[in-house]
Amino acid sequence: MRLSVVNFFKKSVNGHIFRGKYRLIKRVTPRSVQSLVREYEQTEANMKLLLHPYLTKEQSSGHAKELGKKEQIVAKWREEQLKMKPHVTIAERLAHLNV
């Protein structure tokens, strides 16, 4: 109980503890440096892959045609259209009033 009372009256930083004039600053540890180095190495590897792609421009230009991606998308869109109700104009709505 006494430890909780001590912690209750402990002074802390006002507001957000990691921003502002009286902020708490985390110490740099070897573990944090190592994780940052790993993150930079991963970013460097990603940039290398993006700069030197596996396929050439000629190879990548026609791969979607061979897979039939556009036809699949159009077929899916047509199925979605069939599920929807047909478009109705105002003239069709009020056609029963023509007497």
N, C-alpha and C positions, 0 to 999 in steps of 0.2 A: 504493500500500500504506500509506503514511504517513497519508493521510486517513482510511482505514478504522480504523487504530489509534487516531487521535484521537477518532473518533466512538464507538469501542468504550468508551473510558474517560470519555465525557461523562456528567455527572450529569443525571438526569432526575427527573421527579416519581414518587413511589412510587405504586403502584396504578394506578387508572384516571386518565388524565391530565386529564379534563375534569370530574371530581367530587371533592369532598372539600376538606380544609383547604388543601392545597398544590397546587391545580389550576392548569392553564394556562387563561388567559382569552383567548378570541379577540378581536382588535381589531375594532371596528366600522368597516367600509369603506363607501364610497358604493355599491358594488355590492350588498352585503348589505342595505343600507337600501332600495335600489331594488327588490330581489327581495321584500322584506317588504311594501313598498307595493303591488307587483303582486299579491301573495297576498291582501292585505286587500281590494283592489279586486275581485278575483275572488270572494271570499267575499261581499262586499257585493252583487255582481251576482247571485249564486246566491240570496241571501236575498230580493232584490227579486223574482226569478222565483217563489220559493216563496210569497211573500206575495200576489202578484198573478197567479194562474194564468191560462192562456190560455182554458180552458173554464170555463163557469159551472157551478154545482152541478147544475142541471137537465140540462145537456148531458153532464156526466160521469157521471150516475147510470145511464144506459142504454146506454153505449157497449159494454160487455162483452156485453150481451144480443144486440146487433145483430151482433157479431163471432162469436157462438156459442162463446165461450171455455169455458163450462161443459160444453157438449156434447162439445167436443174433449177436455176433461180426463176426462170420464166414459168416453168411448170408449177413450181410452188406458188408463185404469184397467182396463176390462173386458178389453182385449187382454192386459194384464199378468196378470190373474187366470186367463185361459185357458192361459197358459204354465205356470202353477204346477200342482203336483200337487193333487188334490182332498183335502179334509179327511177324515181317517180316525179313527173313534172306537175306543176300546178294545174295545167289544163286537164291532165288525167285525174287529178284529185277532185276537180270540180265538174267533171264530165256528166255526172248524174243530175246536175242542175240544168242542163240544156234540155228544155222541154218546149 
